[in-house]
Amino acid sequence: MPPESDNDLRHAYKIRIIKAALDATIEQYGPYIIQTPTYSMNSLRAFNKLMLRESDINTVVGLPTKQREMDAIPIRIPIRRGLLNYRLMLVRNADLQEFQNIRTAEQLKTKSVGMAVNWLTADVMKRQGYTIVYGTERDTLYSMLAHGRFDYMLLGVNEAYKEAEHHSLGEQGISIVPGVAVYINMPSYIFVSKHEPLIAKRIRDGLEIMQGSGELHALFEQEYGEYIQSAKLSERDIIIIHNPTLPDSIKLIEPEYWLDVQRAAASE
């Protein structure tokens, strides 16, 4: 499973979860080796390679669609508990006050959003009538936003604060909009090649063991707890954007696997 870019800050968590799932199943399945490609690759290309019988990729973490569930084996356990569903807006400081007053989808549709060409989110928002300005990759988009090429970006709670710090976005005149967030149901699954059903079963078994022991929740809190507290989602107005690409199987996910925003707020 390759990182999506040379600066993919999310990749380490994906590997940590898969490794923990494999560790949890050593007694049943035996030892294992993880080989991570040294190159980066966007999710669209990674899924294309995943379908090949002869490929150096047999697992990919990505967003579920009806097509992806036909092309690969989905492990229907959201490894980020649906945290990516909650998106924060990044805007230029000069536009901060205006965006703080946006509270509806219709208001948001009057603004342009910057997206990478291969992002599934771009396809979802375009179908819903939003104006998309495309960039080649995430790092390019920050500069485009700073220079006024579009009005805002959307990043998951698990991404926004880490990216803002890593790329010194404050120094570029970019801030996270307080008081409002966007919700798009787009959980992160592990997908496994159809040619490797035993690997899929082992990872699924491992994640279920981790859920039962509390380890899955503990790793999630360790990675994202600080950002969840900073986001204060329970205090934000939520703009909902429907995702028509979701498979019906999303309804089969048990509630215990999803982030409970109110419970998270109570634990702060």
C-alpha positions as CSV (number, residue, x, y, z in Angstrom):
1,M,0.0,0.0,0.0
2,P,1.8,3.1,-1.2
3,P,1.4,6.6,0.3
4,E,-0.7,9.0,-1.8
5,S,2.1,11.6,-2.0
6,D,5.6,12.2,-0.8
7,N,4.1,14.3,2.0
8,D,1.2,12.0,2.9
9,L,0.9,12.5,6.7
10,R,-2.0,10.0,6.9
11,H,-0.1,7.0,5.7
12,A,1.6,6.0,9.0
13,Y,-1.8,5.5,10.7
14,K,-3.0,3.2,7.9
15,I,0.1,1.0,8.3
16,R,-0.2,1.0,12.1
17,I,-3.8,-0.2,11.9
18,I,-3.0,-3.0,9.4
19,K,0.1,-4.1,11.4
20,A,-2.0,-4.2,14.6
21,A,-4.6,-6.3,12.9
22,L,-2.0,-8.7,11.7
23,D,-0.4,-8.8,15.1
24,A,-3.8,-9.7,16.7
25,T,-4.1,-12.7,14.5
26,I,-0.6,-14.3,14.7
27,E,-1.9,-17.1,16.8
28,Q,-4.5,-18.1,14.2
29,Y,-2.6,-17.3,11.0
30,G,1.1,-17.2,11.8
31,P,3.8,-14.6,11.1
32,Y,3.7,-12.1,8.4
33,I,5.7,-9.6,6.4
34,I,4.6,-6.1,5.4
35,Q,6.2,-4.6,2.3
36,T,5.5,-1.0,1.7
37,P,6.2,0.4,-1.8
38,T,8.9,3.1,-1.9
39,Y,6.9,5.2,-4.4
40,S,3.8,7.3,-3.9
41,M,0.6,6.9,-5.9
42,N,-2.8,8.5,-5.9
43,S,-5.8,6.4,-4.8
44,L,-7.2,6.0,-8.3
45,R,-4.0,4.5,-9.6
46,A,-3.6,2.3,-6.5
47,F,-7.1,0.8,-6.9
48,N,-6.3,0.1,-10.6
49,K,-3.2,-1.8,-9.6
50,L,-5.1,-3.6,-6.8
51,M,-7.3,-5.3,-9.4
52,L,-4.3,-6.8,-11.3
53,R,-3.4,-10.4,-10.6
54,E,0.3,-9.7,-10.8
55,S,0.8,-6.6,-8.6
56,D,3.0,-5.4,-5.8
57,I,-0.1,-3.9,-4.1
58,N,-2.7,-6.1,-2.4
59,T,-4.2,-3.6,0.1
60,V,-5.4,0.0,-0.3
61,V,-7.2,2.3,2.2
62,G,-9.8,4.3,0.5
63,L,-13.4,5.6,0.4
64,P,-16.1,3.1,-0.5
65,T,-18.1,3.3,-3.7
66,K,-20.4,0.8,-5.4
67,Q,-17.7,0.2,-8.1
68,R,-14.9,-0.3,-5.6
69,E,-16.9,-2.9,-3.7
70,M,-17.2,-4.8,-6.9
71,D,-13.6,-4.5,-7.9
72,A,-12.0,-5.4,-4.5
73,I,-12.8,-7.0,-1.2
74,P,-14.1,-4.3,1.2
75,I,-13.5,-4.7,4.9
76,R,-16.5,-2.7,6.2
77,I,-14.9,-1.3,9.4
78,P,-14.2,2.4,9.2
79,I,-10.7,2.6,10.5
80,R,-11.0,6.4,11.3
81,R,-14.5,5.9,12.8
82,G,-16.0,8.2,10.1
83,L,-13.8,11.2,11.3
84,L,-13.1,12.1,7.6
85,N,-16.9,12.6,7.2
86,Y,-16.5,15.9,9.1
87,R,-14.7,18.4,7.0
88,L,-13.3,21.8,8.1
89,M,-13.0,24.7,5.8
90,L,-9.7,26.4,5.1
91,V,-10.0,30.0,3.8
92,R,-7.9,33.1,3.3
93,N,-7.9,35.3,6.5
94,A,-9.6,38.1,4.5
95,D,-12.6,35.8,3.9
96,L,-12.8,34.4,7.4
97,Q,-15.7,36.5,8.7
98,E,-17.8,35.8,5.5
99,F,-17.3,32.1,5.8
100,Q,-18.2,32.1,9.5
101,N,-21.7,33.3,8.5
102,I,-22.2,30.5,6.0
103,R,-24.7,28.0,7.5
104,T,-26.4,26.3,4.5
105,A,-25.5,24.2,1.5
106,E,-27.0,26.8,-0.8
107,Q,-24.8,29.5,0.6
108,L,-21.7,27.3,0.2
109,K,-22.6,26.6,-3.4
110,T,-22.0,30.3,-4.3
111,K,-18.3,29.7,-3.4
112,S,-15.6,27.8,-5.3
113,V,-13.8,24.9,-3.6
114,G,-10.3,23.6,-4.5
115,M,-9.9,19.9,-5.0
116,A,-7.2,17.5,-6.5
117,V,-8.3,16.0,-9.8
118,N,-8.3,12.4,-8.4
119,W,-10.3,13.1,-5.2
120,L,-13.5,11.3,-4.9
121,T,-14.9,14.2,-2.8
122,A,-14.6,16.4,-6.0
123,D,-16.9,14.0,-7.9
124,V,-19.4,13.9,-5.0
125,M,-19.6,17.7,-4.7
126,K,-19.7,18.2,-8.5
127,R,-22.8,16.0,-8.7
128,Q,-24.4,18.1,-6.0
129,G,-23.9,21.4,-7.9
130,Y,-20.8,22.8,-6.3
131,T,-18.2,24.7,-8.2
132,I,-14.8,22.9,-8.3
133,V,-11.4,24.3,-9.2
134,Y,-8.9,21.5,-9.8
135,G,-5.3,21.3,-8.8
136,T,-2.8,18.5,-9.4
137,E,-2.3,17.5,-5.7
138,R,-2.9,18.7,-2.2
139,D,0.3,20.6,-1.7
140,T,-0.4,22.7,-4.9
141,L,-3.8,23.6,-3.7
142,Y,-2.6,25.5,-0.6
143,S,-0.7,27.9,-2.8
144,M,-3.6,28.2,-5.2
145,L,-5.9,29.1,-2.2
146,A,-3.4,31.7,-0.9
147,H,-3.3,33.3,-4.3
148,G,-7.1,33.5,-4.7
149,R,-7.6,30.8,-7.4
150,F,-10.7,29.5,-5.4
151,D,-12.5,30.4,-2.2
152,Y,-11.9,27.5,0.2
153,M,-10.7,24.0,0.8
154,L,-12.2,21.1,2.7
155,L,-10.0,18.9,4.9
156,G,-11.1,16.2,7.3
157,V,-10.7,16.8,11.1
158,N,-7.9,14.2,10.9
159,E,-6.1,16.3,8.3
160,A,-6.8,20.0,8.8
161,Y,-4.8,20.8,11.9
162,K,-1.9,18.5,11.1
163,E,-1.7,20.0,7.5
164,A,-2.0,23.6,8.8
165,E,1.0,23.0,11.1
166,H,3.1,21.0,8.7
167,H,2.7,23.5,5.8
168,S,2.7,26.6,8.0
169,L,-0.6,27.7,6.4
170,G,-1.0,30.5,9.0
171,E,2.1,32.1,7.5
172,Q,0.4,32.0,4.1
173,G,-2.6,33.8,5.4
174,I,-4.8,30.7,5.6
175,S,-7.0,29.8,8.6
176,I,-9.5,27.1,9.6
177,V,-13.1,28.5,9.8
178,P,-14.5,28.2,13.3
179,G,-18.2,27.5,14.2
180,V,-19.1,25.5,11.1
181,A,-18.2,22.2,9.5
182,V,-19.3,20.2,6.4
183,Y,-20.5,16.6,6.7
184,I,-20.0,14.1,3.8
185,N,-20.4,10.4,4.6
186,M,-17.1,9.0,3.3
187,P,-15.6,6.5,5.7
188,S,-12.2,4.9,5.2
189,Y,-12.1,1.2,4.5
190,I,-9.3,-1.2,3.9
191,F,-9.7,-2.9,0.5
192,V,-7.9,-6.1,-0.4
193,S,-7.3,-7.6,-3.8
194,K,-9.9,-10.2,-4.9
195,H,-6.9,-12.4,-5.5
196,E,-6.0,-12.4,-1.8
197,P,-9.2,-13.4,0.1
198,L,-7.2,-15.0,3.0
199,I,-5.4,-11.6,3.6
200,A,-8.8,-9.9,3.7
201,K,-10.2,-12.4,6.2
202,R,-7.2,-12.1,8.4
203,I,-7.3,-8.3,8.5
204,R,-11.1,-8.4,9.1
205,D,-10.6,-10.9,12.0
206,G,-7.8,-8.7,13.4
207,L,-9.9,-5.5,13.4
208,E,-12.8,-7.3,15.1
209,I,-10.5,-8.6,17.8
210,M,-9.1,-5.0,18.2
211,Q,-12.6,-3.6,18.4
212,G,-13.5,-6.1,21.1
213,S,-10.4,-5.4,23.2
214,G,-10.5,-1.6,22.8
215,E,-7.2,-1.5,20.9
216,L,-8.8,-0.1,17.8
217,H,-10.4,2.8,19.7
218,A,-7.2,3.4,21.7
219,L,-5.1,3.8,18.5
220,F,-7.7,6.1,17.0
221,E,-7.7,8.3,20.2
222,Q,-3.9,8.3,20.2
223,E,-3.8,9.5,16.6
224,Y,-6.7,11.9,16.5
225,G,-8.0,12.7,20.0
226,E,-6.2,16.0,20.1
227,Y,-7.6,17.1,16.8
228,I,-11.1,16.1,17.7
229,Q,-10.9,18.2,20.9
230,S,-9.5,21.2,18.9
231,A,-12.3,20.9,16.3
232,K,-15.1,21.0,18.9
233,L,-17.5,19.5,16.4
234,S,-20.5,19.5,18.9
235,E,-20.3,23.3,18.9
236,R,-20.2,23.7,15.2
237,D,-23.2,24.1,12.8
238,I,-23.0,21.2,10.3
239,I,-23.7,21.6,6.6
240,I,-24.6,18.2,5.1
241,I,-23.7,17.2,1.6
242,H,-25.3,14.0,0.3
243,N,-23.0,11.3,-1.1
244,P,-24.7,9.4,-4.0
245,T,-21.7,7.2,-4.6
246,L,-22.0,5.3,-1.3
247,P,-22.9,1.6,-1.6
248,D,-26.0,0.4,0.3
249,S,-23.8,-1.8,2.5
250,I,-22.8,1.3,4.4
251,K,-26.0,0.7,6.4
252,L,-24.5,-2.6,7.7
253,I,-21.8,-1.0,9.8
254,E,-22.5,-1.3,13.5
255,P,-23.0,2.0,15.4
256,E,-20.1,1.1,17.7
257,Y,-17.6,1.7,14.8
258,W,-18.7,5.3,14.2
259,L,-17.5,8.4,16.0
260,D,-20.1,9.7,18.5
261,V,-19.5,13.5,18.4
262,Q,-21.6,14.2,21.5
263,R,-19.8,11.5,23.5
264,A,-16.4,12.8,22.3
265,A,-17.4,16.3,23.5
266,A,-18.4,15.0,26.9
267,S,-15.0,13.4,27.4
268,E,-13.1,16.6,26.8
